Amino acid sequence: MSTRTTTGQDDPVITSIAQLAEPMREGEKPKADWRIGTEHEKFVFCRNDHHAPSYDEPGGIHDLLMSLTEFGWEPVEERTPAGGTNVIAMRGPDGTVSLEPAGQLELSGAPLENLHQTCAETGRHLAQVKAVGEKTNTGFLGLGMWPDKTRAELPIMPKGRYGIMLNHMPRVGSMGLDMMLRTCTIQVNLDYSSEADMAKKFRVGLALQPLATALFANSPFTEGKPNGMLSYRSHIWSDTDPARTGMLPFVFEDGFGYERYVEYMLDVPMYFVFRDGLYIDAAGQSFRDFLNGKLPALPGERPTISDWNDHLSTAFPEVRLKSFLEMRGADGGPWSKICALPALWVGLLYDQGALDAAWDVVKNWTIEERQTLRDSVPKMGLAAPIAGGGKLLDIAAEVLDIATSGLAARARTNSSGDNETGFLEPLRDTVARGRTPAEDLLAKYHGEWGGDLSRIYDEMQF
């Protein structure tokens, strides 16, 4: 989730709906300028008793963030209603280290040219937080969901937008608080060259997002025992807030483009408005009313471009459009999977031949078939049924071959000739064995761990 602390100096008031597509159009870039932005979250725990540290306890989240200054990171502060400030992120050359609602630590990486840089960035970040963890007695867990924590056992971070969201979530779904407090993900942000290029990448990304969910499924435990799912994190999204989640069938309609996505976003209820360093609660209110100066939270005011960009960050579909495309279907996981997720999507989407081949795999799937696959994957993983019969595993190797071909094509056109295909090896291993990471964890839980889930803190610690 994004961090916002200031209002931009050049922040025009929106005077027409046509302006709302501008952030998306401004995201268009020639292929030579396409970049890779990887985000990954991890759970923070105290090593002596595995509790999730609060923001302000000794050695807690605030201390952890501030310890990163020794590596050149600079604090980002947010005002509080009482007039003070809280450090809610750290900014540096590798992007931003920020906090999720219950203290999950996220690196929102810098936009990078290739996957070698991405994996090096990940390595630097993990080395830094592990070094800090030695001082603060904290560890970091690579999973899609807290394996043993109840909601009540988790702290709340002092970020303004999170308070608004935490209040609103129970009104619109039964599992929104779980999404905020108990989950972690890996995401990749990717560029496009034109509206048509965006649309095709969006469609391929949505159709194949369930495959990414299966390949990265890594959340089979809830409150200390198996939960019957392989990706409970993905299941949580099924009842978080239907107005801002899901598979977006309209993306596959003829003529889909920026303006259609704008219409969708105008129907997504608001969470907040950011003014003078503070978040104003506008949960459930309409951005259309805001455009007309009739927002109850700010009567008479009209939105700025920054308000619209904030609003774009409050929808959570399986693929999200801002000034780039976000692939959002994967559980959190270990270092190798952090590098594998961008490799999968760069291989599929950044080479035209691979993009066309991936579209050929999914282009005849119906809305119902795509939704059935999405609904089945959290429980069934690679065994989920696909259109035309068979299961997801049956196309997984083909899709990885397409991604490999896309990465190989990048190497041929890259002046350095760097081969990025090796980053797909963890996914090839998953497909070859036909077992998701979650199934491997369940086998250990029922086998060598003897039902002792505390073993997971050693097994999945970075």
N, C-alpha and C positions, 0 to 999 in steps of 0.2 A: 504494500500500500504506500502511496506517495507521501512525501513530506513537504509541507508548504509553510514557509515562515515569513515571506514578504510579498507585497503586491508589486508587480512589475511597474517600472517607470512608464513604459509605453504600453498602455493598457486601455485601448479605445472601448467606448461604450458600444454595444451591439445595437444597430439601428434597423437591421433587416435579417430575416432568416437566412438569406443567401450568405451572410458572413459566417454562419455556423459551419459551413463546409471548408472554410479557409484553412484551419489547422491540418486537415487531412490533405488538402491540395499542396500545402506547403511542405508536407512530408515527402513528396515525390523527389526522387534522387536518381541521377544516372547510375548505372550498374557499378561503375568504378567507385562510387561513393557509398555503396551499401555497407552497412556495418552490422555488428553482432553485439547485442546488449543482453547479458545474462544476469538473472536475479536468482538468488538462492537463500532460503531461510533455514535456520537450525534452532533446535531447542536448547536452552541454557539450563543447566542443573548444577546444584551444589554437590560436590563429590562425596562429602561425608554422609549425607542422608538422602540424596537424589531429589531434594525439594527444588521447586522453581523459585529462584531468588526474586525478591521484590525490587522495585526501582531504587529505594533509598536505604536498604539494609547494608551494613558493612560488607564490602566485597560484592555488592549487588550490581544491578544493571547500570546504574549511574557510574559507579566506580569502574566497571568494565569498559564503558564507553570512554571515560576520561583517560584510562590507561592506554588507549590507542594513540594518544597524542605523542607518545614516544616513537611512533612510527610515522609521524608527520601528518596525522589526521587532525582536523580542526573542528571544534564543537559547533553544532547548529542549535540555537536556542529558540524556544517558543514561549510567548507570553502566557501568563495564567490570568484568569479573571481577577485574582486577588492582587495583581500588580507585580508579581515576581516573574521568574523565568525558570524553565526546565531545559536541560540538554536532552534533545529527543533524537539526535542523529550526529554523525560525524561525516565530514566531507574531506575528500582527498583526491589524488590523481587516479585512484582505482574506482572512483564513483562515490557512492554514499553508503555508509553503514547506518541502518535505521532500525527502529523498533516496531514490531508487530504488537497487537493489543496486550498479550500476556507476557511480553518480554522476549518473544522469539526474535533472534537477531538475523537481520537480512543484509546481504550485500547486493545493492543495485549497481552492477558493474558499469564501467565506462563503455562507450561504443567503440568496438575494436574491429580490426581488419580481418583477422583470421582466428581459427580455433586454437592454434598454438598460443596466441596471446590470451585468449579466454581462459585456457587451462592454467597458464602461468599466473594470471590475475587471481584465479581461484586458489592456487597454491600459496601465493603471498598472503592472501586474506586468512586462510586457515592457519598458516604458520603464525601469523600475528595474534589471532584470537587464542590460539593454543598457548602461546607465550604469556599472554595476559591471563589466561585461565590458570596457569601455574602460580601466579601471584595472588589471584582472587579465589583460588580453590574451586573453580568452576570448570565444568566440562560441556561439551557440545555434541548433540545427538542428531544424527542424520536419518530421520523418519518422516512419514507423512502425517502422523498424528501422535500426540502424547500417548504412550502405551498404558499408562497407569494412573494418570491424574484425573480427578473429577474437576468440573468447572470451579467448584468452591475452593479447591486447593491452589488455584492459580491467581497470581497477582494481576493487577490492572495497571498499565502504563499511563502516565499523566500526559496524554496527548488529546487535544481538544476534540478532534474529529472522532476519536474512538469513544468518548463518552456519549456523543450523540448517537453513534451507530449502535452501541451497546443497549441504549434505551429503546431504539427503534426496532432492532432485530426481532424480539419476541412478538411484535405486532404482526409480522409478515411471514413467519416461518418457525418451525420447531427447532431448527438446528443452526440458525445463524450465529448464536453465541459459541457453538462448537467450532464453526468455521473460524471465527475471530480468535478464540482463545486456545484451541487445541490442535491446530493444523499447521503444517509447513509444506512449501512447494518449491519446485524449480521452474523457472520460466525463461523464455528467450524472446527478445524483441527484435523484429526484423523489418527491413525497408522494402519499398516498392518503387517502381519507376513511373507508374501511371495509374489512372483509375482502373483500367482494365486489368493491369498486372495485380493491383491490390485485390480486385474481386476474385481473380483466379486463385491467388494465394490464400485468401480468406476461405474460399470453398474447400480447397484441398486440406487446409488446416483444420477446419471444422469436421469434415468427413473422417479424417484420420486421427483426430484428437483422442477418440477412444482407444486406438492402438497405443498411443503414447501413454495413456492412463494405465493400460495393461502392462506395458513394458516396464513402467516405473512403479507399479503397485507396491506399496510399502507401508501399509497401515492396517494390519490385521488384528490389532489389539485395542481394547477400550477398557479402561479402569481395571487393568490387571488380568484380563482374560481374553481369549479369542472372541471376536465380535461377529463372526460369520461372513465377513467381507475380506477381500484382498486389498481394496482401496476404500477404506471407510471415509477417507478425506473426500474422494470423489462422490461417494454416497451422500455425504453431508450437503453438497451443493444441490441435491435434488429437492431439499426443502429448506433452503436458506431465504430466498426471496424470489418468487417466480417472475416478478416484474423486471429483474435485472440479471438473470442467469439463463443458462440453457444453450441450445444448439442453433438458435436463430434461423428458422426455416426460410425467412425472407431473403437471406444471403444467396440462396440458390435460385431465386426468381430472375426471369429475364429482365435486363436493364438495371440490376442491382449496382449501386455505386454510392458515392459519398452522401448524396442527398437522401437516399433511403436510410442510411445509417443515422443521419441527423434526425429523421422522423422518428426512428426507434428511440434515440436518446431523449428526444423531447417528451416521450411517453414514459421514460424512466423517472420515478419520483425522486426528488432531491433529498439530500442529507443535510446540507449546510451551505452557508455563505461565509466567506472569509473576509473580515473587515478589521482594519487597524490592528492586525496581529492576533485577532481572536476569531474563533469559529462561532457563528450564530446558527442556532438550531432551526433548520427549515425542513426537518424530516417529514416526508410524505407530501410536501408541497410541489407545485408544478412549475417547471422551467418555462412553460408557455405563459403562465401568469407573470413570471418574472420579466419576460420579454415585453409584456404590456404594462409594466409598472405596477402590477397588482399582487406581488408576492406578500402574503401576510407577515412574513418575518421582516421584510424591509419595504413597507408601503411607499410607493412613489418612486423607488429606485429601479433602474434598469441594469441588466447584467453587463459586465465587461468580458473581454475575451478570456481573461484569467478565470472568471467565474465559470465560463463554458468549459475551459480546460479542466478545471476542478471537477465539474459535473461529468465529463467524459471518463474520469478516473473512478467513478462510483458505480459503474455497471460492471458485472462480473461474468459475462458469458464465457464459453469454452475458448473462444478466440475473441480478442478485444481490439478495436480500432481506435487509435488516437492519431498521432502523426506518424505512426508505425503500427505494425501488427504484433500482438502479444499472443504467444502460444501458452495456454494456461492449464493444461490437463494433467500435469505430472506431480506425483508425490515427491516430497523431499527425500534425499538419499545421500549416499557416500560420495566422496570426491570424484570417483570414476563416472558416476551417473550425472554429476553436475556438468562434466565435460561432454557426456554423451548426448544430453538433451539438445543443446544447440547444434551438435553435429548432425543429429537426425533431421532437424528442420532446415538447417542450412543446406544439407545435401538434397533435400526434397524441393526446396523453394527457390534457391539462388542460382540454379542452372535451368535454362528453358527446357532442355530435353528432359531433365528429370521431372520438372513441374508438369510437363505435358503427359509424361508416363504415369505420374502419380494420379493425375486427373482421370486418365483412362481407367485406372483401377476402381474409382469410386463414382464416376459420372452417371452411371445408370441406377445408383441407389435411390430409393424413394425417401421422402420425408419420414415415413413410418419406419422404414428399415434403418435409417440413420438413428432415429430415436430409440428403437429397440436395442440397437447395439450400445448406444450410450447408457441405457438403463441397465443393461445386462453386465457390463464390464466391471463395475465395482465388486460384484459378488463372484463373477465367473472368470474374470481376467482373460487370458488368451483362449479360453474355451467358449467365450461368448459367441453367439450365432451371428453370421453375416448374411447379407443379401445373396440369394441364389443357392443357399445351402452351405454347409460347412461351418467352420469356426474361424475366429480371428487369427489363430495360429497359422491357418492355411495361407493367409496372404502376408504374414509378417515377414517371412524371408524375402518375398518378392519386393516388398516395400523397402526393406533394408538394402537390397541389391540396387534399387533405384537411387536411394540416398547415397550409396557408395559411388555409383556412376556420377552423380552430381558433384560429389566432393572430388572425384578424380578429374572431372572436367575443370573444376576450379584450379587444381594443381597445374593443368596443362596451360591455362591462361594466366597464371600467377607468375610474375617476373621472378619470384624466389623459387618457384617450383615446389613449394611445400606440400607434402601429402598429408591430408587431414583424415584419411579413411580409418586410421587406427583408433580414433576416438569412438567409433561405432562398435568396437569389439565387445564391450560389456553387454550390449544389446544383442549381438550375434550369439553370445553365450546363453543369454536368457532364452532366445528362440530355439537354439539347438537342443537345449534341455527341456523346453516346453514348460518351464516353471518360472513364475514371477518371483521377484524378491520376497514378496509376502509369503509365498508358499515355502520358500527356504527358511524363513523365520519360524513359520508354524511347525515345520519339521524339527527344528532345533528345540522349540518349546515343548513339543510332545516327546522328544527324544533325549538328547544329551543334557538339556537344561532341566529335565524332570519337572516341568511346570513352574520353574522358578524364573519369573519374568525379569527379576532384577539383573539377570545375566545380560539382558539386552543393552544395559548401560556400558558394558565393556565391548560387546560385539559391534554396536553401531555408533560408538563414540569416534569422532574425527581424530 
